[in-house]
Amino acid sequence: NGTTFESAMLLDTNISITTYGEDEAGELYVADFIAGDVYRISAQ
């Protein structure tokens, strides 16, 4: 179908981000596969 994907590092972290999600309020979350933790992403 001609679809291509490209990956790029957006943030260098010490966690193993394996998935992400967004809640009803538009907050972004990522999950750490190794530790089993979920983190909310926020602007600094």
N, C-alpha and C positions, 0 to 999 in steps of 0.2 A: 504494500500500500504506500510505499515511499516514506513512511514515518521514520524519523531518526531521533535518537536521544543523545544528549550530551550531559556529562556530569562535571561539576566544578566544586572545589572546596570553598565553602562560604565562611567557615569558622573552624579554627584549629582548637580542638578540645582534648581533654584526657578521658572522655567517656566514649563508649561505643554506641553511637546513635544508630538505631536500626529502624525506627519508625517515627512518624510524627502525626499530629492531629490538631484539629481546631474545634473549640467548643462553640456553644450558641452565641457567646459574647464576642467571638472573634479572637479569643486568646489562643496562642500557638503553644503546643506541648511537644516534647520529644521524649523518647524512652531510651534508657541505657540497657542494652542487652545483658552485659556482664553483671552489673549490680542489681538490676531489676527495679531501678528507680525511674520516676517520671518527673520531668522538669518543665516548668512554665518558662517560656521565653519572654523576656521583657526588654524594652529599650533602656539604655543606660543614660 
